[in-house]
Amino acid sequence: MLTASERIIVALDCEREEAIQLAQRLRGHAQWVKIGMTLYYACGPEIVQVMHEAGLKVFLDLKLHDIPHQIRGAAQSAARAGADILSIHGLGAAAMIAAAREGVQAAAQEQDERTKLVAITVLTSMNQESLTSIGIELSLQEEVQRLASLACSNGSDGIVCSPQEASAMRQLLGPDALIVTPGVRPAGADLGDQRRVATPVQALADGASMLVIGRPITQAADPVQAFDAIVEEIKNAD
């Protein structure tokens, strides 16, 4: 069972030097960081190794979405770079998701552990109006369920969804699925560009496995204190 600190993934949505400084400050407190497209594309695979050297595991949030051949190679490369969890896009369909699994399986033959895959369902910045604007007639909840089932039946270890869908996804996917939820904000925190949000305690109670939390920690006056406060909030709710 994951500890409270292992359930929090700190989103390093910042420049390289700031990300490294934050990683060093959080060392011994945080267990996981998220590296997104901006930081990864700016720094390349070496940023994953820098985080590992700081004692942190890496959720590489690249939201891979391409033809199966490209995704197979990209997933293998990301796994070789050291990604502990890698995101792909559920909209890529069955063949693409299966190809991503093949890619991380191939890399696992050279490593101790296989990189876990999580599929993006519907971005937390989107709402029903957003879906309608791109021609999706299903309700937001139905679309999340459709993509989650598709992903996990084709090789994904779990999904990324908003906290508002976590409870339904846990019921749908069962106890072993990895459910990662962004859009998590401590009580009173600014919502930023997230629309479908919850507090850490709410998200975990509803079935989330891990929480992605960025600005409430990284932009706090004392990131370590902010991180530890969230950990205590989770512990006290257990």
Residue frames relative to the residue before (quaternion, step in Angstrom):
aa qw qx qy qz dx dy dz
M 1.0000 0.0000 0.0000 0.0000 0.00 0.00 0.00
L 0.4725 -0.6923 0.4709 0.2753 3.56 -0.93 0.90
T 0.4232 -0.6630 0.5510 0.2789 3.55 -1.14 0.70
A 0.6941 -0.4644 0.3311 0.4392 3.59 -1.25 0.23
S 0.6863 0.4791 -0.3000 0.4577 3.61 0.89 -0.85
E 0.6428 0.5243 -0.3232 0.4555 3.59 1.12 -0.61
R 0.6321 0.5480 -0.3318 0.4359 3.58 1.20 -0.35
I 0.6785 0.4819 -0.2839 0.4762 3.60 1.22 -0.32
I 0.1180 -0.7559 0.6420 0.0499 3.55 -0.87 1.04
V 0.2560 -0.7826 0.5507 0.1367 3.58 -0.55 1.17
A 0.3056 -0.7747 0.5308 0.1573 3.57 -0.62 1.15
L 0.1715 -0.7931 0.5807 0.0665 3.56 -0.56 1.21
D 0.1163 0.8034 -0.5667 0.1410 3.56 0.42 1.24
C 0.4874 0.6330 -0.4245 0.4261 3.53 0.55 1.26
E 0.6778 -0.4698 0.3636 0.4332 3.58 -1.30 -0.08
R 0.7299 -0.4751 0.2821 0.4025 3.56 -1.28 0.51
E 0.7158 0.4621 -0.2837 0.4401 3.60 0.65 -1.05
E 0.6470 0.5027 -0.3204 0.4753 3.56 1.00 -0.79
A 0.6314 0.5368 -0.3297 0.4522 3.59 1.01 -0.81
I 0.6678 0.4933 -0.3008 0.4693 3.57 0.93 -0.88
Q 0.6429 0.5189 -0.3204 0.4634 3.59 0.98 -0.82
L 0.6513 0.5054 -0.3127 0.4719 3.58 0.98 -0.84
A 0.6357 0.5354 -0.3257 0.4507 3.57 0.98 -0.86
Q 0.6672 0.4958 -0.3011 0.4673 3.56 0.95 -0.85
R 0.6584 0.5096 -0.3118 0.4578 3.58 0.99 -0.81
L 0.7256 0.4462 -0.2352 0.4680 3.57 1.01 -0.85
R 0.4212 0.7200 -0.4599 0.3044 3.57 1.28 -0.16
G 0.7825 0.2743 -0.2320 0.5086 3.55 -0.87 0.98
H 0.6918 0.3812 -0.2571 0.5569 3.56 1.32 -0.13
A 0.7682 0.2821 -0.1483 0.5553 3.57 0.54 -1.19
Q 0.3012 -0.7408 0.5746 0.1745 3.55 -1.25 0.55
W 0.7974 0.2195 -0.0627 0.5586 3.55 1.15 -0.75
V 0.0575 -0.7477 0.6567 0.0796 3.52 -1.30 0.54
K 0.3167 -0.7056 0.5942 0.2209 3.52 -1.29 0.43
I 0.1152 -0.7503 0.6482 0.0602 3.53 -0.98 0.96
G 0.1899 -0.8100 0.5498 0.0742 3.54 -0.61 1.16
M 0.7873 -0.3540 0.2350 0.4468 3.52 -1.35 -0.08
T 0.6627 0.5359 -0.3293 0.4063 3.59 0.80 -0.96
L 0.7109 0.4468 -0.2605 0.4765 3.58 0.79 -1.00
Y 0.6706 0.5048 -0.3073 0.4485 3.59 0.93 -0.87
Y 0.6815 0.4781 -0.2979 0.4672 3.58 0.91 -0.86
A 0.6502 0.5150 -0.3174 0.4597 3.59 1.10 -0.61
C 0.8020 0.3289 -0.1310 0.4812 3.57 0.96 -0.90
G 0.3832 -0.7173 0.4972 0.3024 3.57 1.10 -0.59
P 0.7808 -0.3820 0.2344 0.4353 3.57 -1.32 0.02
E 0.5625 0.6347 -0.3973 0.3505 3.61 1.09 -0.55
I 0.5840 0.5897 -0.3850 0.4038 3.60 1.11 -0.52
V 0.5900 0.5533 -0.3672 0.4593 3.59 1.16 -0.54
Q 0.6679 0.4974 -0.2962 0.4677 3.57 0.96 -0.88
V 0.5994 0.5557 -0.3538 0.4546 3.58 1.07 -0.71
M 0.6695 0.4910 -0.2972 0.4715 3.57 0.96 -0.84
H 0.6298 0.5246 -0.3347 0.4648 3.58 1.00 -0.76
E 0.6501 0.5196 -0.3122 0.4582 3.57 1.01 -0.82
A 0.6595 0.4697 -0.2956 0.5070 3.57 1.24 -0.46
G 0.5698 -0.6367 0.3581 0.3766 3.57 1.29 0.19
L 0.5715 0.6072 -0.3589 0.4194 3.56 1.26 0.40
K 0.3604 -0.6870 0.5836 0.2397 3.55 -1.13 0.69
V 0.3141 -0.7926 0.5092 0.1180 3.54 -1.13 0.70
F 0.1790 -0.6985 0.6850 0.1046 3.49 -1.05 1.00
L 0.1509 -0.7977 0.5814 0.0535 3.57 -0.38 1.26
D 0.1141 -0.8440 0.5241 -0.0029 3.52 -0.13 1.37
L 0.1196 0.8306 -0.5270 0.1340 3.57 0.31 1.30
K 0.2611 -0.8021 0.5036 0.1867 3.59 1.27 -0.20
L 0.0290 0.8560 -0.5146 0.0389 3.56 0.89 0.97
H 0.1072 0.7814 -0.5984 0.1411 3.57 -0.88 1.01
D 0.3715 0.6893 -0.5281 0.3286 3.57 -0.25 1.31
I 0.7046 -0.4006 0.3228 0.4887 3.58 -1.23 -0.23
P 0.6770 -0.5395 0.3032 0.3983 3.62 -1.06 0.65
H 0.6398 0.5371 -0.3443 0.4285 3.61 0.89 -0.85
Q 0.6785 0.4818 -0.2901 0.4726 3.58 0.92 -0.90
I 0.6700 0.5066 -0.3023 0.4506 3.57 0.95 -0.85
R 0.5937 0.5601 -0.3673 0.4459 3.59 1.01 -0.70
G 0.7052 0.4569 -0.2596 0.4760 3.56 0.86 -0.97
A 0.6548 0.5172 -0.3154 0.4519 3.57 0.97 -0.84
A 0.6566 0.5037 -0.3096 0.4684 3.58 0.96 -0.85
Q 0.6394 0.5162 -0.3262 0.4672 3.57 1.00 -0.79
S 0.6630 0.5045 -0.3026 0.4630 3.59 0.95 -0.86
A 0.6525 0.5100 -0.3142 0.4641 3.58 0.96 -0.85
A 0.6466 0.5102 -0.3134 0.4727 3.57 1.03 -0.79
R 0.6469 0.5113 -0.3142 0.4704 3.58 0.99 -0.81
A 0.6335 0.5413 -0.3223 0.4493 3.57 1.12 -0.70
G 0.6192 -0.5900 0.3239 0.4046 3.56 1.25 -0.30
A 0.3461 0.7407 -0.5110 0.2653 3.60 1.21 0.24
D 0.3026 -0.7502 0.5604 0.1777 3.57 -0.88 0.93
I 0.7399 0.0536 -0.0487 0.6687 3.53 1.25 -0.66
L 0.0992 -0.7917 0.6024 0.0234 3.58 -1.02 0.86
S 0.2590 -0.7738 0.5547 0.1625 3.58 -0.91 0.85
I 0.1022 -0.7397 0.6636 0.0440 3.49 -1.20 0.80
H 0.4813 -0.6710 0.4696 0.3125 3.60 -1.20 0.22
G 0.4772 -0.7007 0.4609 0.2625 3.56 -0.77 1.06
L 0.6093 0.5726 -0.3483 0.4238 3.58 1.14 -0.56
G 0.5267 0.6508 -0.4053 0.3671 3.60 1.25 -0.15
A 0.4311 -0.7409 0.4125 0.3082 3.58 1.34 -0.20
A 0.7851 -0.4275 0.2158 0.3929 3.51 -1.39 0.37
A 0.6905 0.4900 -0.3010 0.4388 3.59 0.77 -0.99
M 0.6576 0.5053 -0.3178 0.4597 3.58 0.98 -0.78
I 0.6510 0.5118 -0.3160 0.4631 3.58 0.95 -0.87
A 0.6501 0.5084 -0.3096 0.4722 3.58 0.97 -0.85
A 0.6363 0.5296 -0.3245 0.4575 3.58 1.05 -0.76
A 0.6213 0.5310 -0.3379 0.4668 3.58 1.04 -0.74
R 0.6392 0.5153 -0.3222 0.4711 3.57 0.99 -0.81
E 0.6308 0.5257 -0.3307 0.4651 3.59 0.99 -0.79
G 0.6498 0.5380 -0.3126 0.4365 3.56 1.00 -0.82
V 0.7107 0.4253 -0.2759 0.4877 3.59 0.84 -0.89
Q 0.5861 0.5561 -0.3722 0.4569 3.60 1.15 -0.52
A 0.6416 0.5249 -0.3203 0.4585 3.58 0.99 -0.85
A 0.6677 0.4926 -0.3004 0.4704 3.57 0.95 -0.85
A 0.6207 0.5781 -0.3379 0.4079 3.58 1.07 -0.73
Q 0.5709 0.5921 -0.3801 0.4231 3.58 1.19 -0.42
E 0.7071 0.4212 -0.2409 0.5144 3.58 1.26 -0.44
Q 0.7435 0.3800 -0.1856 0.5181 3.60 1.28 -0.26
D 0.6418 -0.5412 0.3862 0.3821 3.55 -1.31 0.17
E 0.8130 0.1245 -0.0333 0.5678 3.57 0.99 -0.82
R 0.4481 -0.6708 0.5156 0.2888 3.55 -1.19 0.56
T 0.4957 -0.6273 0.5193 0.3019 3.53 -1.08 0.81
K 0.3373 -0.7382 0.5469 0.2052 3.58 -0.89 0.90
L 0.2952 -0.7542 0.5673 0.1492 3.53 -1.13 0.76
V 0.0178 -0.7546 0.6550 0.0341 3.53 -1.13 0.76
A 0.2915 -0.7769 0.5398 0.1418 3.56 -0.92 0.93
I 0.4364 -0.6653 0.5449 0.2644 3.53 -1.00 0.91
T 0.2413 -0.7472 0.5984 0.1591 3.58 -0.96 0.84
V 0.7498 -0.2104 0.1872 0.5988 3.60 0.12 -1.29
L 0.5096 -0.6724 0.4425 0.3039 3.58 -0.75 1.04
T 0.5195 -0.6685 0.4352 0.3062 3.58 -1.00 0.80
S 0.5932 0.5506 -0.3716 0.4549 3.59 1.25 -0.12
M 0.6427 0.5327 -0.3102 0.4549 3.59 1.31 -0.22
N 0.1188 -0.7559 0.6373 0.0914 3.53 -1.30 0.47
Q 0.7701 -0.3508 0.2313 0.4799 3.60 -1.26 -0.13
E 0.6283 0.5375 -0.3332 0.4530 3.57 0.99 -0.77
S 0.6267 0.5393 -0.3318 0.4542 3.59 1.03 -0.78
L 0.6590 0.5052 -0.3084 0.4641 3.58 0.94 -0.89
T 0.6539 0.5200 -0.3143 0.4507 3.56 0.89 -0.91
S 0.6502 0.5474 -0.3153 0.4222 3.58 1.00 -0.81
I 0.7344 0.3527 -0.2332 0.5310 3.61 1.19 -0.41
G 0.6627 -0.5865 0.2790 0.3727 3.55 1.19 0.58
I 0.5083 0.6207 -0.4429 0.4003 3.60 1.19 0.32
E 0.2523 -0.8201 0.5043 0.0978 3.55 -0.50 1.26
L 0.5461 0.6158 -0.4071 0.3961 3.59 1.19 -0.36
S 0.5548 -0.5518 0.4778 0.3991 3.55 -1.25 0.32
L 0.6644 -0.5056 0.3554 0.4204 3.57 -1.19 0.43
Q 0.6582 0.5116 -0.3075 0.4588 3.57 0.92 -0.89
E 0.6613 0.5023 -0.3093 0.4633 3.60 0.94 -0.83
E 0.6498 0.5127 -0.3198 0.4611 3.58 1.00 -0.77
V 0.6284 0.5174 -0.3316 0.4770 3.58 1.00 -0.76
Q 0.6642 0.5023 -0.3040 0.4627 3.59 0.91 -0.89
R 0.6431 0.5313 -0.3217 0.4479 3.57 0.96 -0.86
L 0.7089 0.4537 -0.2649 0.4706 3.57 0.82 -0.98
A 0.6235 0.5438 -0.3387 0.4482 3.59 1.05 -0.72
S 0.6649 0.4954 -0.2973 0.4734 3.58 0.91 -0.91
L 0.6371 0.5337 -0.3144 0.4588 3.56 0.97 -0.89
A 0.6903 0.4976 -0.2860 0.4406 3.57 0.83 -1.00
C 0.7498 0.4287 -0.2370 0.4448 3.56 0.70 -1.06
S 0.6480 0.4820 -0.3307 0.4882 3.59 1.21 -0.28
N 0.7343 0.3825 -0.2306 0.5111 3.59 1.27 -0.05
G 0.7944 -0.3837 0.1543 0.4449 3.56 1.11 0.64
S 0.5403 0.6005 -0.4281 0.4053 3.59 1.20 -0.07
D 0.4579 -0.6906 0.4931 0.2651 3.57 -1.07 0.76
G 0.7968 -0.1169 0.0968 0.5849 3.53 1.22 -0.36
I 0.4653 -0.6766 0.5118 0.2524 3.51 -1.29 -0.34
V 0.3021 -0.6606 0.6347 0.2637 3.49 -1.44 0.03
C 0.1542 0.7784 -0.5953 0.1263 3.58 -0.76 1.01
S 0.5991 -0.5502 0.4166 0.4059 3.57 -1.22 0.25
P 0.6514 -0.5160 0.3716 0.4139 3.60 -1.18 0.39
Q 0.6203 0.5768 -0.3456 0.4039 3.58 1.07 -0.64
E 0.7150 0.4034 -0.2579 0.5094 3.59 1.19 -0.41
A 0.4374 0.7519 -0.4318 0.2385 3.59 1.25 -0.27
S 0.6625 0.5205 -0.3200 0.4334 3.59 0.87 -0.89
A 0.6792 0.4762 -0.2871 0.4790 3.58 0.87 -0.95
M 0.6560 0.5138 -0.3163 0.4534 3.59 1.01 -0.76
R 0.6248 0.5221 -0.3489 0.4640 3.59 1.03 -0.69
Q 0.6497 0.5015 -0.3157 0.4760 3.58 0.97 -0.79
L 0.6791 0.5039 -0.2855 0.4510 3.57 0.98 -0.85
L 0.8012 0.3570 -0.1475 0.4570 3.57 0.79 -1.07
G 0.5016 -0.6780 0.4165 0.3394 3.58 1.20 -0.30
P 0.7266 -0.5041 0.2817 0.3723 3.56 -1.32 0.26
D 0.7033 0.5047 -0.2745 0.4187 3.60 1.10 -0.56
A 0.5242 0.6477 -0.4185 0.3613 3.61 1.19 -0.29
L 0.3843 -0.6947 0.5633 0.2289 3.54 -1.12 0.77
I 0.0331 -0.8058 0.5906 -0.0276 3.58 -0.48 1.20
V 0.0894 -0.8038 0.5881 -0.0106 3.54 -0.45 1.29
T 0.0813 -0.8271 0.5560 0.0117 3.57 -0.73 1.03
P 0.1847 -0.7183 0.6602 0.1185 3.55 -0.82 1.05
G 0.6541 0.5161 -0.3541 0.4247 3.58 -1.20 -0.17
V 0.4728 0.6480 -0.4554 0.3862 3.57 1.12 0.68
R 0.0177 0.8045 -0.5890 0.0744 3.56 -0.75 1.08
P 0.4572 -0.6519 0.5207 0.3079 3.61 -0.87 0.86
A 0.6553 -0.5213 0.3629 0.4089 3.58 -1.13 0.57
G 0.8134 0.2542 -0.2063 0.4808 3.56 -0.88 0.99
A 0.5451 0.6303 -0.4026 0.3789 3.60 1.24 -0.17
D 0.5827 -0.5689 0.4510 0.3653 3.56 -1.23 0.52
L 0.4435 -0.7244 0.4673 0.2453 3.60 -0.94 0.87
G 0.2966 -0.7680 0.5215 0.2241 3.62 1.15 -0.36
D 0.7567 -0.3493 0.2644 0.4853 3.59 -0.92 -0.91
Q 0.4689 0.6646 -0.4487 0.3701 3.58 1.25 0.33
R 0.2396 -0.7886 0.5513 0.1296 3.56 -1.02 0.80
R 0.7706 0.2762 -0.1447 0.5558 3.59 1.01 -0.79
V 0.1301 0.8448 -0.4907 0.1691 3.55 0.13 1.33
A 0.0354 -0.7592 0.6474 0.0560 3.54 -1.41 0.16
T 0.5528 -0.5627 0.4750 0.3901 3.56 -1.29 0.19
P 0.6725 -0.4933 0.3466 0.4293 3.63 -1.19 0.34
V 0.6724 0.4992 -0.3061 0.4527 3.58 0.86 -0.92
Q 0.6434 0.5205 -0.3223 0.4596 3.58 0.96 -0.84
A 0.6746 0.5135 -0.3001 0.4372 3.58 0.85 -0.98
L 0.6789 0.4770 -0.2938 0.4746 3.59 0.92 -0.86
A 0.6377 0.5266 -0.3257 0.4581 3.58 0.99 -0.79
D 0.6963 0.4733 -0.2629 0.4713 3.56 1.12 -0.67
G 0.7168 -0.4962 0.2466 0.4232 3.59 1.22 0.10
A 0.4347 0.6880 -0.4793 0.3285 3.61 1.20 0.07
S 0.3898 -0.6979 0.5514 0.2387 3.56 -1.15 0.69
M 0.8007 0.0147 0.0657 0.5953 3.54 0.90 -1.06
L 0.2805 -0.7700 0.5607 0.1188 3.54 -1.14 0.75
V 0.2402 -0.7389 0.6097 0.1565 3.57 -0.96 0.86
I 0.0533 0.7925 -0.6003 0.0932 3.56 -0.60 1.18
G 0.1222 -0.8318 0.5404 0.0332 3.56 -0.68 1.09
R 0.8402 0.2874 -0.1498 0.4348 3.54 -0.23 -1.35
P 0.6226 0.5377 -0.3799 0.4230 3.67 0.89 -0.64
I 0.6983 0.3927 -0.2597 0.5392 3.59 1.26 -0.41
T 0.7568 0.4396 -0.2396 0.4203 3.57 0.59 -1.16
Q 0.7440 0.3678 -0.2237 0.5111 3.60 1.11 -0.56
A 0.4204 0.6906 -0.4743 0.3484 3.56 1.26 0.26
A 0.6201 -0.5363 0.4105 0.3992 3.58 -1.19 0.48
D 0.7720 0.0872 -0.0426 0.6282 3.57 1.13 -0.72
P 0.2896 -0.8047 0.4906 0.1671 3.63 -0.04 1.26
V 0.6378 0.5257 -0.3375 0.4505 3.59 0.99 -0.76
Q 0.6563 0.5031 -0.3065 0.4714 3.57 0.93 -0.88
A 0.6462 0.5179 -0.3160 0.4629 3.58 1.00 -0.84
F 0.6411 0.5147 -0.3165 0.4731 3.58 0.99 -0.85
D 0.6891 0.4915 -0.2859 0.4493 3.57 0.80 -1.03
A 0.6203 0.5463 -0.3444 0.4452 3.59 1.07 -0.68
I 0.6483 0.4998 -0.3163 0.4795 3.58 1.04 -0.77
V 0.6137 0.5422 -0.3396 0.4628 3.58 1.03 -0.79
E 0.6725 0.4912 -0.2962 0.4678 3.59 0.90 -0.91
E 0.6091 0.5532 -0.3424 0.4536 3.57 1.06 -0.77
I 0.6684 0.4899 -0.2906 0.4783 3.58 0.98 -0.89
K 0.6553 0.5204 -0.3119 0.4499 3.59 0.91 -0.92
N 0.6868 0.5029 -0.2859 0.4401 3.56 0.90 -0.92
A 0.6541 0.5132 -0.3101 0.4612 3.57 1.21 -0.48
D 0.5712 0.6157 -0.3800 0.3876 3.60 1.21 -0.41
